[in-house]
Amino acid sequence: MKGVGVVAALAAEARALGPTVRRIGDVDCLGEATLLAVSGMGCTAAGLAAGRLIEAGASALMSFGLAGGLDPRLSAGSVVFPSEVISRDGARFPTSVTWRERLLTAALMQRPVTGGTLLTCAQAIDAVADKAAAFRDTGAVAVDMESLAVAEVAAAHHLPFMAVRVIVDTAADRLPRAVLAASQGGRVRIWRLLGGLALAPMEFAPLIRLAGRYRTATRSLAAVGRAVLLTPA
């Protein structure tokens, strides 16, 4: 099979792309030309998932899902099609220009889209001050934990690469650590979330605010997911 291989860290993000048609080895098939691997959070997991997609026949790779906002102008639900993905240590990987342009044409019918640079970090940036510092130091408009690894695998195999990200927590939002602890392995574990809140009840208010942001972001993710499925690499 030749087509786009999509890496999503969380099952909730993957659902925005629609139902699975069939299973091919360790990856899901969403149609005639789209493969999906739910990796879990972080670069190591995302890189392994990207490798599985290539083994299953993917001829292009995409990192797809939610991101944290660094640019104060971006609200929850903002769609980011970055022109490049960077790391703190200076690594830079451009996204495919032609693929990005086709996605922009398809997605602009659904949601406004911004470009810029996407930063990938080993850990989520949860504090407002740290988000401001990352924006100032790197110029990146958003941050995630997986896209750089997918870009690295794509580059190693000389394949087109694209990242599609939707802002969930804005530059002004503190990200509750209980959410991060509950989201390992590709699925949100409710018992971990409740346990984290029990240990840190002061995170309840930020969690409620984040829940509203999440509903907005998932609507945007579903809208742009339709464009992804209809747009070849």
N, C-alpha and C positions, 0 to 999 in steps of 0.2 A: 504494500500500500504506500502511495506517495501522498503527502499532504502536510497539514500543519499539526505539529505536536504542541499541546498546551500544558504548561505546568501551573497548577493552582495549589497553594499551600494548604488550604482548608476545604473540606467538603462543602461547606456553605458557599464558598466562592465558586466552586465547580458547578453547583446547581444552577448558577446564573446562565450557564451555557446550554441548559436543557437536559433532557433525559438521555441515558446511555442506550445505544442501539444494541451493542454486543460487546463482549470482552475479547481482547486479543492479548493473550499472555498476561502480563502484569499491568496492562493499560486498558482504558475504556475507549470505545469507538462511538463518536457522537454523530457520525454520518459517513458519507462516502470519502470525505477528505479531511476529517478532523479527529485526532487522537487526543486523549486526556489522561494525565497522571496527577493524582492528588499526592503531594509530596510530604506534607507536614512542614513545620516552620523551619526556616534557616537555610543557609547556603549549601551545607553538606547534603541535606535531604533533597533540595531542589536540583542540585547537580546530578545526583543519582537518578532522580525521576527523568531528567532530560536525557540521560543516557538510555534509559529504558524506552523512551519514545523513539529515539533514533534506531534502536534495535528492532522496534516494531514497524519501522518503515517511514518515520517522519522525515520530510525533506526541508522543513523549516521549523523554528522553535519560537514559542511565545511564552512570556511570563504574564499571568493574568490574575487579577485579584484586587484587594484593597490596599491602601497605603495611608501613611500618616502625612498630614500636611505640614510643610515647612514655610511656604510662602503665605504670609498672612492674608493675602487676597483670595485664597482658595477656600471655599466653603465645603461642607460635607456634601458629597454627591458630585463634586467636580471631577471630570474625566481628564486623565493625563495620558497623552501619547508622547513619551519622552523622545527627544532626538538622540540622547545618549544616556547610558547608565554608568555611574562612577562609584568608586569606593573611597574611603578615607585615606588609603595609602597611595592614591594616585592612579589606580587602574581606571581605564576608560574604554567603553565599548559602544560604538554607534549603533543605532537601530537602522533597519533597512529603510532607505528613503522612499523607494517606490511602494513598498508595502504600507508604510505609514501614510503616504498620500492617499492610497486607495481606502484605507481604514478611515481616514479623515472624511473623505467624500461620503462614505456610507454612514458614519456615526453622527455627522453634523445634522442629519435628519432627525436624530433621536435626542441628543444632548449637546450643549456647548463643550468644546474640547480645548484644552491648553497643551502647550508643548513644554520645552525646557529640559532640564536635567533631573534624572532620578538617582537618588543616593541609596545604595544598599549598605546596611550596617549589620554587624553580627548580632546585636541586641536592639530591641525596639527603643526608640527615643521617647521616653514617657513624660519627661518634665518640660514645661513650657520654656524655661530658660535654656535648656539644652537644645530644644528645637530652634529657638532664635539663634543660638550660637552656630548650629549646623547650617542654617540658611545663610548667615553672614559669612561663614568660612568657606562654604562650597558653592553657594549660589543655587543649589538644588531646590526645586519647588516641592518635592515630596520624598518620602523615605520608605523603603521596604526592607525585607530580610532575605529575599530570594533572587531577584532579577539578575544580579551580577553573575551568579553561578550559572544561570541558564544562558546568559550571554557568552560566558567563557566556553561552555560546551559547544554552543553554536559556532563560535569562532574557531575552535579546535577542529571542527568537522567542515568548515567552510560553508556553513548554512546560513540563510537569512535569519535574522533575529528581530523580534519586536516585543515591547512591553506595553501592556494595557493595565492601567491602574486607576482606581477610583478612591477619592479621599473619604476617609471615615472620621478619624479624629483630626481636628484642625490644628493650626499652629497655636491657637489659644486654649486648647484642651489638654488637660493632664490625663494620661492614659492609665487607668487603674491596673496595678500589677496583678490583681486577681484574675483579670481577663487573660493576661499573657500566660499565667500558670495553668489556666484551664484549657488553653488552646493548643497544647502540644499534640503531635501525632496526627494532625489533619482534621481533628474533630474537637468541638468544645465539650469538655467534660463538666457537666453541671455540678457534680459533687465536689470537684476541685474549686469551681467558682464559688459555691456556697461556703466551702471551708475557708477560702481566702477572705471572703467577706466577714466571716465570723472572727477571724484573726485581726482584721483591719476594717471595722465598721465605718470608719471615716471615708472609705472609698465608695460607700453606697450612693451618695449624691453624684459623684463623677460617673458612676456606672449607669445611673438613670439617664444622665445627659448623653452618654455615649450610646445608649440604646436607641435614642431618637436619631442620633447621627447615623447609626447603623441601618435603620430602616430607610433613611434617605439614600444612603450609599448603595444598598442592595438593589433599590429600584433602578438607579443609574447603571449598576453593574449588569443587571438583566437586560436593560435597553442596549447597552453597548455590546453585550454578549451576542445579541442577534446579528449585529454588524460583523462581529468577528467570524461567525459561522458562515456568513455569506461572502466574505472577502478572502480571495486566495492570496498566498504569499507571493 
